[in-house]
Amino acid sequence: MIRLKRYTLCLFFILTNFLIIDTALAETLEAAWTISIANDHSLKAIEHSREAARFEVSAAKGARLPKLNLYTGYTYLSDEPAAYFAGSDFVTADDAFLTYHAKISVPLYTHFRITNGIEAAESNLEAVNFQKKVLTQNIKLQVAEAYIRVLLSQQKGEVAESHVKSLSAIADDIQNRYDQGMVAINDLLAAKVSLADAKQKQLNARNLLDTAKAAYNRILVRSLDAPVEIESLEFTAPVDSVEALTKQAIETRAELGALSKQIEALEKNAAAQKAVTGPQLFLSGGTEYTENSHQVHEDLWSANLSLSWDIFDGNISRHKSSAILNHAGSVREKRMDFESMIRLQVRNSWLKMQESRQRIKVAEDALKQADENLNVSRNRYQEGVGTNTDVLNAESLRINSRVNYETAYYDFGLAIMRLKRATGEI
């Protein structure tokens, strides 16, 4: 008795471990998202764009910092420089001399050229951040769609297997009746033909499942033949109205944020370009050494406050600024068009979700009726009242109802995922 209890406990422990291992191997949708985001090449590419935008911000801010310039050189002249004075000439410099200088300059006022340049670079960085978010959301939707297709393909495979088992049982029953001389050969042939057709559909379902798994692995940047074990999903539909969901989408969609930041960057660039013709105030200073045996002070220090103002540059800066502003206007029109497209996406996804929800209810009722119809048809056939054709037709209706239900259920899930993408939730 004690040994039996020990064996029972060991068996329970082993089965529990198998269940834990099997559960651990099953991949969740969140895990799939993490894997895909970590491995996707397009995300890695846009990360380089983000780094480039960060460096552009640093470069723009660097325009405010002091500039230090060091220079040195050695000069050879054909003759010593000389000058006339009081009817005679005298040498003013050597024919070979060393020169070096160290100068520092800092902008004091640039008519907001530097400020606008910095703000333009920062807006461009924020636009790239939004673009990365858009790409991440698109990848998550693609993964979710592939994930759901695998689940649907698995269910269709189970339905096809159920169809084969059911028709095999029917064919065996008819074979027994035929052997006893109770039915005609036509009933047996019809059952075997239906069974062969069901096996063909089962093979096709297996092929579709393998294809769905390969597509899923490709999105996760894995080997196409890698094993796929995923958890089932439960879908919860949003309860908000389509108007509230549309408002949420307009407020949160990263695409609109990216376009808005692009417009800001272009407008700031236009202002920076126009500021080139404004007054520019600089402070500079440093030391300069020129080797000259004829000069009293070879080493000189200097300080300089300079103001420059390009009053007219042939309208080059103004025209360049106008060109950039027109680019901004083009992006603004694209944003307005995309906003209307988002409204349409939300409405279409919401309507598809409602349609799929209603299809599920219809399919559930049809599935119950199909199961009952099959039982009735088989009983009538057993009693010699119904025909074999009635049984086969009832089985086909049952399978079609089951496929319709599974398709409606996962179409419902796809519609929810697409609605969440349209509202910016994923």
MARMIVO-162864 format. One record per residue (C-alpha): residue in one letter; x, y, z. Coordinates in Angstrom, 3 decimals, padded with zeros to 6 digits. Layout:
<rs>
+------+----------+----------+----------+
: code :        X :        Y :        Z :
+------+----------+----------+----------+
:    a :        X :        Y :        Z :
...
+------+----------+----------+----------+
</rs>
This chain:
<rs>
+------+----------+----------+----------+
: code :        X :        Y :        Z :
+------+----------+----------+----------+
:    m :  000.000 :  000.000 :  000.000 :
:    i :  002.860 :  002.345 :  000.894 :
:    r :  004.635 :  001.503 : -002.374 :
:    l :  001.451 :  002.204 : -004.332 :
:    k :  001.189 :  005.632 : -002.711 :
:    r :  004.837 :  006.356 : -003.541 :
:    y :  004.353 :  005.323 : -007.168 :
:    t :  001.229 :  007.475 : -007.351 :
:    l :  003.098 :  010.477 : -005.955 :
:    c :  006.005 :  009.950 : -008.386 :
:    l :  003.620 :  009.662 : -011.314 :
:    f :  001.817 :  012.829 : -010.205 :
:    f :  005.162 :  014.652 : -009.880 :
:    i :  006.266 :  013.567 : -013.364 :
:    l :  002.971 :  014.566 : -014.994 :
:    t :  003.040 :  017.893 : -013.188 :
:    n :  006.548 :  018.588 : -014.485 :
:    f :  005.477 :  017.738 : -018.018 :
:    l :  002.564 :  020.142 : -017.725 :
:    i :  004.852 :  022.880 : -016.377 :
:    i :  007.361 :  022.333 : -019.177 :
:    d :  004.599 :  022.338 : -021.779 :
:    t :  003.190 :  025.562 : -020.349 :
:    a :  006.624 :  027.166 : -020.238 :
:    l :  007.201 :  026.339 : -023.896 :
:    a :  003.965 :  028.018 : -024.993 :
:    e :  004.692 :  031.511 : -026.301 :
:    t :  002.439 :  034.426 : -025.400 :
:    l :  001.574 :  037.312 : -027.688 :
:    e :  003.456 :  039.723 : -025.412 :
:    a :  006.559 :  037.523 : -025.625 :
:    a :  006.228 :  037.414 : -029.403 :
:    w :  006.057 :  041.206 : -029.482 :
:    t :  009.214 :  041.455 : -027.394 :
:    i :  011.110 :  039.040 : -029.640 :
:    s :  010.020 :  040.732 : -032.851 :
:    i :  010.837 :  044.241 : -031.606 :
:    a :  014.285 :  043.097 : -030.448 :
:    n :  015.136 :  041.432 : -033.776 :
:    d :  013.418 :  043.559 : -036.412 :
:    h :  015.889 :  045.106 : -038.855 :
:    s :  013.701 :  048.097 : -039.708 :
:    l :  013.621 :  049.080 : -036.029 :
:    k :  017.388 :  048.759 : -035.851 :
:    a :  017.624 :  050.995 : -038.914 :
:    i :  015.424 :  053.695 : -037.416 :
:    e :  017.462 :  053.551 : -034.211 :
:    h :  020.434 :  054.711 : -036.293 :
:    s :  018.250 :  057.556 : -037.560 :
:    r :  017.491 :  058.496 : -033.947 :
:    e :  021.170 :  058.575 : -033.117 :
:    a :  021.804 :  060.760 : -036.163 :
:    a :  019.049 :  063.143 : -035.050 :
:    r :  020.555 :  063.311 : -031.552 :
:    f :  023.924 :  064.263 : -033.014 :
:    e :  022.219 :  066.922 : -035.123 :
:    v :  020.742 :  068.428 : -031.952 :
:    s :  024.163 :  068.418 : -030.315 :
:    a :  025.672 :  070.038 : -033.412 :
:    a :  022.988 :  072.748 : -033.415 :
:    k :  023.586 :  073.491 : -029.725 :
:    g :  027.312 :  073.622 : -030.400 :
:    a :  026.777 :  076.783 : -032.456 :
:    r :  026.281 :  078.664 : -029.161 :
:    l :  029.606 :  077.569 : -027.737 :
:    p :  032.899 :  079.530 : -028.108 :
:    k :  035.059 :  078.567 : -031.084 :
:    l :  038.794 :  078.234 : -030.538 :
:    n :  041.131 :  078.382 : -033.511 :
:    l :  044.860 :  077.664 : -033.503 :
:    y :  047.075 :  078.450 : -036.478 :
:    t :  050.762 :  078.276 : -037.228 :
:    g :  052.861 :  078.666 : -040.377 :
:    y :  056.288 :  079.541 : -041.721 :
:    t :  056.570 :  081.967 : -044.641 :
:    y :  059.381 :  082.511 : -047.187 :
:    l :  059.468 :  085.698 : -049.301 :
:    s :  061.562 :  086.469 : -052.387 :
:    d :  062.710 :  089.772 : -050.859 :
:    e :  062.557 :  091.477 : -047.528 :
:    p :  059.562 :  093.823 : -047.337 :
:    a :  060.691 :  097.476 : -047.324 :
:    a :  059.172 :  100.954 : -047.364 :
:    y :  060.220 :  104.434 : -048.527 :
:    f :  060.518 :  107.198 : -045.969 :
:    a :  062.090 :  110.652 : -046.402 :
:    g :  063.709 :  109.726 : -049.711 :
:    s :  065.186 :  106.455 : -048.500 :
:    d :  063.984 :  102.920 : -048.061 :
:    f :  064.190 :  100.724 : -045.006 :
:    v :  063.329 :  097.066 : -044.279 :
:    t :  060.073 :  096.458 : -042.429 :
:    a :  060.081 :  092.651 : -042.111 :
:    d :  062.202 :  089.546 : -042.560 :
:    d :  062.068 :  087.484 : -045.736 :
:    a :  061.391 :  084.316 : -043.672 :
:    f :  059.295 :  084.322 : -040.519 :
:    l :  057.143 :  082.175 : -038.226 :
:    t :  053.510 :  083.043 : -037.530 :
:    y :  051.013 :  081.566 : -035.122 :
:    h :  047.857 :  082.712 : -033.453 :
:    a :  045.186 :  081.512 : -031.002 :
:    k :  041.761 :  083.082 : -031.364 :
:    i :  038.458 :  082.494 : -029.600 :
:    s :  035.076 :  083.807 : -030.729 :
:    v :  031.562 :  083.525 : -029.343 :
:    p :  028.250 :  084.654 : -030.866 :
:    l :  026.392 :  087.202 : -028.770 :
:    y :  023.367 :  087.744 : -031.008 :
:    t :  022.414 :  086.002 : -034.264 :
:    h :  018.856 :  087.245 : -034.805 :
:    f :  017.605 :  083.883 : -033.353 :
:    r :  019.338 :  081.933 : -036.112 :
:    i :  021.007 :  079.546 : -033.650 :
:    t :  017.903 :  079.241 : -031.445 :
:    n :  015.703 :  078.336 : -034.392 :
:    g :  018.306 :  075.852 : -035.619 :
:    i :  018.348 :  074.104 : -032.232 :
:    e :  014.558 :  073.963 : -032.036 :
:    a :  014.387 :  072.599 : -035.582 :
:    a :  016.838 :  069.815 : -034.722 :
:    e :  014.913 :  068.985 : -031.530 :
:    s :  011.613 :  068.830 : -033.438 :
:    n :  013.217 :  066.549 : -035.998 :
:    l :  014.413 :  064.241 : -033.191 :
:    e :  010.902 :  064.117 : -031.734 :
:    a :  009.537 :  063.305 : -035.209 :
:    v :  011.958 :  060.377 : -035.493 :
:    n :  010.851 :  059.177 : -032.034 :
:    f :  007.255 :  059.221 : -033.238 :
:    q :  008.286 :  057.346 : -036.376 :
:    k :  009.883 :  054.644 : -034.256 :
:    k :  006.664 :  054.343 : -032.270 :
:    v :  004.690 :  054.024 : -035.503 :
:    l :  006.999 :  051.302 : -036.755 :
:    t :  006.811 :  049.466 : -033.427 :
:    q :  003.014 :  049.550 : -033.486 :
:    n :  002.927 :  048.303 : -037.077 :
:    i :  005.227 :  045.418 : -036.180 :
:    k :  003.093 :  044.519 : -033.150 :
:    l : -000.011 :  044.456 : -035.338 :
:    q :  001.729 :  042.247 : -037.919 :
:    v :  002.822 :  039.865 : -035.168 :
:    a : -000.695 :  039.799 : -033.704 :
:    e : -002.186 :  039.034 : -037.129 :
:    a :  000.312 :  036.227 : -037.736 :
:    y : -000.284 :  034.906 : -034.208 :
:    i : -004.054 :  034.815 : -034.731 :
:    r : -003.662 :  033.162 : -038.142 :
:    v : -001.676 :  030.369 : -036.497 :
:    l : -004.431 :  029.906 : -033.896 :
:    l : -007.106 :  029.866 : -036.607 :
:    s : -005.109 :  027.397 : -038.700 :
:    q : -004.741 :  025.140 : -035.667 :
:    q : -008.475 :  025.223 : -035.069 :
:    k : -009.208 :  024.485 : -038.720 :
:    g : -006.779 :  021.569 : -038.506 :
:    e : -008.659 :  020.219 : -035.501 :
:    v : -011.941 :  020.658 : -037.354 :
:    a : -010.556 :  018.778 : -040.354 :
:    e : -009.366 :  015.982 : -038.068 :
:    s : -012.772 :  015.853 : -036.405 :
:    h : -014.366 :  015.615 : -039.850 :
:    v : -012.161 :  012.668 : -040.796 :
:    k : -012.910 :  010.859 : -037.516 :
:    s : -016.635 :  011.423 : -037.871 :
:    l : -016.720 :  010.227 : -041.498 :
:    s : -014.514 :  007.258 : -040.609 :
:    a : -017.046 :  006.228 : -037.975 :
:    i : -019.884 :  006.677 : -040.455 :
:    a : -018.013 :  004.695 : -043.129 :
:    d : -017.276 :  001.877 : -040.654 :
:    d : -020.913 :  001.744 : -039.649 :
:    i : -022.042 :  001.611 : -043.267 :
:    q : -019.384 : -001.031 : -044.023 :
:    n : -020.827 : -003.211 : -041.264 :
:    r : -024.336 : -002.726 : -042.583 :
:    y : -023.182 : -003.503 : -046.110 :
:    d : -021.446 : -006.681 : -044.936 :
:    q : -024.735 : -007.733 : -043.367 :
:    g : -026.592 : -006.955 : -046.568 :
:    m : -028.604 : -004.166 : -044.990 :
:    v : -027.563 : -001.324 : -047.343 :
:    a : -026.686 : -000.943 : -050.977 :
:    i : -023.153 : -000.529 : -052.331 :
:    n : -023.965 :  003.072 : -053.293 :
:    d : -024.212 :  004.050 : -049.614 :
:    l : -020.760 :  002.599 : -048.905 :
:    l : -019.179 :  004.233 : -051.960 :
:    a : -020.673 :  007.609 : -051.095 :
:    a : -019.300 :  007.371 : -047.539 :
:    k : -015.821 :  006.411 : -048.774 :
:    v : -015.769 :  009.250 : -051.318 :
:    s : -016.757 :  011.731 : -048.592 :
:    l : -014.050 :  010.313 : -046.321 :
:    a : -011.414 :  010.664 : -049.070 :
:    d : -012.475 :  014.266 : -049.639 :
:    a : -012.223 :  014.946 : -045.891 :
:    k : -008.687 :  013.527 : -045.834 :
:    q : -007.741 :  015.811 : -048.722 :
:    k : -009.041 :  018.788 : -046.751 :
:    q : -007.121 :  017.598 : -043.700 :
:    l : -003.884 :  017.566 : -045.705 :
:    n : -004.644 :  021.045 : -046.976 :
:    a : -005.330 :  022.254 : -043.415 :
:    r : -001.968 :  020.883 : -042.258 :
:    n : -000.223 :  022.655 : -045.122 :
:    l : -001.968 :  025.939 : -044.278 :
:    l : -000.909 :  025.542 : -040.643 :
:    d :  002.723 :  025.012 : -041.639 :
:    t :  002.530 :  028.084 : -043.868 :
:    a :  001.032 :  030.175 : -041.047 :
:    k :  003.769 :  029.045 : -038.656 :
:    a :  006.483 :  029.870 : -041.197 :
:    a :  005.026 :  033.364 : -041.696 :
:    y :  004.894 :  033.809 : -037.909 :
:    n :  008.547 :  032.760 : -037.564 :
:    r :  009.591 :  035.120 : -040.348 :
:    i :  008.088 :  038.127 : -038.547 :
:    l :  009.940 :  037.095 : -035.388 :
:    v :  013.161 :  036.846 : -037.447 :
:    r :  013.555 :  033.145 : -036.716 :
:    s :  014.143 :  030.090 : -038.831 :
:    l :  011.018 :  029.350 : -040.860 :
:    d :  010.911 :  025.752 : -039.646 :
:    a :  011.372 :  026.635 : -035.955 :
:    p :  008.767 :  024.945 : -033.711 :
:    v :  005.774 :  027.113 : -032.840 :
:    e :  003.837 :  026.619 : -029.617 :
:    i :  001.623 :  029.562 : -028.693 :
:    e : -001.014 :  030.211 : -026.101 :
:    s : -004.651 :  030.786 : -026.947 :
:    l : -006.115 :  034.278 : -026.784 :
:    e : -009.212 :  035.739 : -025.194 :
:    f : -010.534 :  038.833 : -026.923 :
:    t : -012.135 :  041.753 : -025.107 :
:    a : -013.846 :  044.297 : -027.291 :
:    p : -013.657 :  048.047 : -026.504 :
:    v : -016.921 :  049.361 : -025.069 :
:    d : -016.485 :  052.988 : -026.161 :
:    s : -018.500 :  054.461 : -028.990 :
:    v : -016.979 :  054.899 : -032.417 :
:    e : -016.971 :  058.665 : -031.860 :
:    a : -014.970 :  058.332 : -028.627 :
:    l : -012.573 :  055.896 : -030.261 :
:    t : -012.079 :  058.274 : -033.187 :
:    k : -011.317 :  061.144 : -030.815 :
:    q : -008.808 :  058.941 : -028.992 :
:    a : -007.133 :  058.032 : -032.279 :
:    i : -006.760 :  061.659 : -033.359 :
:    e : -005.211 :  062.525 : -029.994 :
:    t : -002.825 :  059.575 : -029.707 :
:    r : -001.811 :  058.366 : -033.190 :
:    a :  001.957 :  058.640 : -033.482 :
:    e :  001.730 :  059.276 : -037.232 :
:    l :  000.024 :  062.600 : -036.608 :
:    g :  002.604 :  063.461 : -033.954 :
:    a :  005.430 :  062.718 : -036.376 :
:    l :  003.901 :  064.905 : -039.082 :
:    s :  003.308 :  067.750 : -036.603 :
:    k :  006.942 :  067.653 : -035.497 :
:    q :  008.087 :  067.599 : -039.125 :
:    i :  006.059 :  070.760 : -039.734 :
:    e :  007.616 :  072.395 : -036.661 :
:    a :  011.119 :  071.447 : -037.790 :
:    l :  010.554 :  072.884 : -041.256 :
:    e :  009.112 :  076.135 : -039.898 :
:    k :  012.051 :  076.561 : -037.519 :
:    n :  014.496 :  075.833 : -040.335 :
:    a :  012.774 :  078.472 : -042.439 :
:    a :  013.108 :  081.002 : -039.622 :
:    a :  016.783 :  080.100 : -039.150 :
:    q :  017.445 :  080.530 : -042.868 :
:    k :  015.739 :  083.913 : -042.917 :
:    a :  017.711 :  085.031 : -039.840 :
:    v :  020.955 :  084.765 : -041.821 :
:    t :  020.303 :  088.260 : -043.226 :
:    g :  019.693 :  089.716 : -039.742 :
:    p :  022.312 :  091.435 : -037.573 :
:    q :  025.040 :  089.110 : -036.246 :
:    l :  027.043 :  090.203 : -033.196 :
:    f :  030.246 :  088.364 : -032.237 :
:    l :  032.900 :  088.815 : -029.571 :
:    s :  036.364 :  087.518 : -030.344 :
:    g :  039.854 :  087.780 : -028.983 :
:    g :  043.222 :  086.073 : -028.785 :
:    t :  046.924 :  086.354 : -029.287 :
:    e :  048.993 :  086.525 : -032.457 :
:    y :  052.721 :  086.168 : -032.930 :
:    t :  054.593 :  087.144 : -036.104 :
:    e :  058.370 :  086.710 : -036.130 :
:    n :  059.937 :  090.012 : -037.249 :
:    s :  063.303 :  091.341 : -036.142 :
:    h :  062.308 :  094.820 : -037.379 :
:    q :  059.134 :  094.993 : -035.312 :
:    v :  059.055 :  096.188 : -031.719 :
:    h :  056.165 :  093.974 : -030.540 :
:    e :  056.038 :  090.572 : -032.203 :
:    d :  053.478 :  089.116 : -029.814 :
:    l :  050.138 :  090.945 : -029.715 :
:    w :  046.862 :  090.414 : -027.864 :
:    s :  043.542 :  091.530 : -029.294 :
:    a :  039.838 :  091.815 : -028.469 :
:    n :  037.169 :  092.473 : -031.051 :
:    l :  033.442 :  093.184 : -030.951 :
:    s :  032.061 :  092.853 : -034.453 :
:    l :  028.635 :  093.459 : -035.961 :
:    s :  027.713 :  092.251 : -039.438 :
:    w :  024.441 :  092.688 : -041.274 :
:    d :  023.724 :  091.422 : -044.750 :
:    i :  021.195 :  094.022 : -045.819 :
:    f :  020.729 :  092.435 : -049.244 :
:    d :  021.972 :  089.044 : -050.446 :
:    g :  020.068 :  088.837 : -053.714 :
:    n :  017.000 :  087.499 : -051.840 :
:    i :  018.726 :  084.118 : -051.578 :
:    s :  017.905 :  083.602 : -047.895 :
:    r :  014.336 :  084.814 : -048.313 :
:    h :  013.718 :  082.474 : -051.236 :
:    k :  015.259 :  079.517 : -049.410 :
:    s :  013.066 :  080.284 : -046.387 :
:    s :  009.974 :  080.430 : -048.601 :
:    a :  010.880 :  077.094 : -050.193 :
:    i :  011.151 :  075.461 : -046.769 :
:    l :  007.822 :  076.967 : -045.693 :
:    n :  006.180 :  075.514 : -048.780 :
:    h :  007.547 :  072.098 : -047.809 :
:    a :  005.956 :  072.630 : -044.401 :
:    g :  002.656 :  073.471 : -046.094 :
:    s :  002.858 :  070.255 : -048.087 :
:    v :  003.386 :  068.212 : -044.919 :
:    r :  000.494 :  070.053 : -043.262 :
:    e : -001.841 :  069.027 : -046.093 :
:    k : -000.615 :  065.428 : -045.791 :
:    r : -001.395 :  065.528 : -042.086 :
:    m : -004.947 :  066.686 : -042.721 :
:    d : -005.407 :  063.922 : -045.283 :
:    f : -003.989 :  061.311 : -042.915 :
:    e : -006.285 :  062.484 : -040.140 :
:    s : -009.320 :  061.770 : -042.337 :
:    m : -007.805 :  058.379 : -043.189 :
:    i : -007.489 :  057.585 : -039.474 :
:    r : -011.160 :  058.394 : -038.972 :
:    l : -012.005 :  055.941 : -041.742 :
:    q : -009.700 :  053.259 : -040.289 :
:    v : -011.342 :  053.499 : -036.877 :
:    r : -014.847 :  053.322 : -038.338 :
:    n : -014.034 :  050.369 : -040.608 :
:    s : -012.350 :  048.424 : -037.791 :
:    w : -015.219 :  049.175 : -035.413 :
:    l : -017.828 :  048.047 : -037.957 :
:    k : -015.822 :  044.892 : -038.696 :
:    m : -015.703 :  044.139 : -034.981 :
:    q : -019.467 :  044.543 : -034.650 :
:    e : -020.057 :  042.366 : -037.703 :
:    s : -017.775 :  039.609 : -036.393 :
:    r : -019.466 :  039.707 : -032.982 :
:    q : -022.850 :  039.143 : -034.624 :
:    r : -021.413 :  036.402 : -036.834 :
:    i : -020.199 :  034.572 : -033.726 :
:    k : -023.722 :  034.519 : -032.268 :
:    v : -025.202 :  033.281 : -035.536 :
:    a : -022.467 :  030.656 : -035.893 :
:    e : -022.994 :  029.422 : -032.321 :
:    d : -026.699 :  028.839 : -032.967 :
:    a : -025.980 :  027.204 : -036.313 :
:    l : -023.377 :  024.906 : -034.716 :
:    k : -025.840 :  023.698 : -032.074 :
:    q : -028.467 :  023.070 : -034.736 :
:    a : -025.947 :  021.281 : -036.947 :
:    d : -024.931 :  018.933 : -034.103 :
:    e : -028.569 :  018.169 : -033.385 :
:    n : -029.296 :  017.675 : -037.076 :
:    l : -026.438 :  015.170 : -037.369 :
:    n : -027.694 :  013.173 : -034.385 :
:    v : -031.213 :  013.098 : -035.794 :
:    s : -029.993 :  012.087 : -039.262 :
:    r : -027.860 :  009.256 : -037.875 :
:    n : -030.709 :  007.975 : -035.713 :
:    r : -033.106 :  008.067 : -038.652 :
:    y : -030.558 :  006.210 : -040.771 :
:    q : -030.061 :  003.619 : -038.043 :
:    e : -033.810 :  003.062 : -037.931 :
:    g : -034.012 :  002.752 : -041.713 :
:    v : -036.132 :  005.878 : -042.112 :
:    g : -033.461 :  008.288 : -043.355 :
:    t : -030.847 :  007.933 : -046.082 :
:    n : -027.090 :  007.850 : -046.098 :
:    t : -027.092 :  011.092 : -048.064 :
:    d : -028.898 :  012.807 : -045.197 :
:    v : -026.161 :  011.726 : -042.791 :
:    l : -023.331 :  012.874 : -045.057 :
:    n : -025.042 :  016.197 : -045.703 :
:    a : -025.607 :  016.670 : -041.982 :
:    e : -021.926 :  016.010 : -041.286 :
:    s : -020.928 :  018.544 : -043.966 :
:    l : -023.252 :  021.121 : -042.415 :
:    r : -021.711 :  020.455 : -038.988 :
:    i : -018.188 :  020.971 : -040.278 :
:    n : -019.142 :  024.101 : -042.219 :
:    s : -020.821 :  025.509 : -039.112 :
:    r : -017.733 :  024.785 : -037.018 :
:    v : -015.449 :  026.442 : -039.594 :
:    n : -017.788 :  029.445 : -039.759 :
:    y : -017.699 :  029.761 : -035.981 :
:    e : -013.906 :  029.564 : -035.716 :
:    t : -013.473 :  032.004 : -038.600 :
:    a : -015.931 :  034.472 : -037.062 :
:    y : -014.250 :  034.215 : -033.653 :
:    y : -010.754 :  034.923 : -034.937 :
:    d : -012.042 :  037.584 : -037.351 :
:    f : -013.448 :  039.194 : -034.205 :
:    g : -009.981 :  039.046 : -032.637 :
:    l : -008.325 :  040.498 : -035.735 :
:    a : -010.860 :  043.333 : -035.816 :
:    i : -010.125 :  044.152 : -032.164 :
:    m : -006.376 :  044.205 : -032.788 :
:    r : -006.795 :  046.410 : -035.842 :
:    l : -009.112 :  048.729 : -033.923 :
:    k : -006.534 :  049.007 : -031.149 :
:    r : -003.898 :  049.824 : -033.758 :
:    a : -006.192 :  052.415 : -035.330 :
:    t : -006.700 :  054.103 : -031.948 :
:    g : -002.985 :  053.959 : -031.108 :
:    e : -003.313 :  051.479 : -028.207 :
:    i : -000.721 :  048.995 : -029.494 :
+------+----------+----------+----------+
</rs>
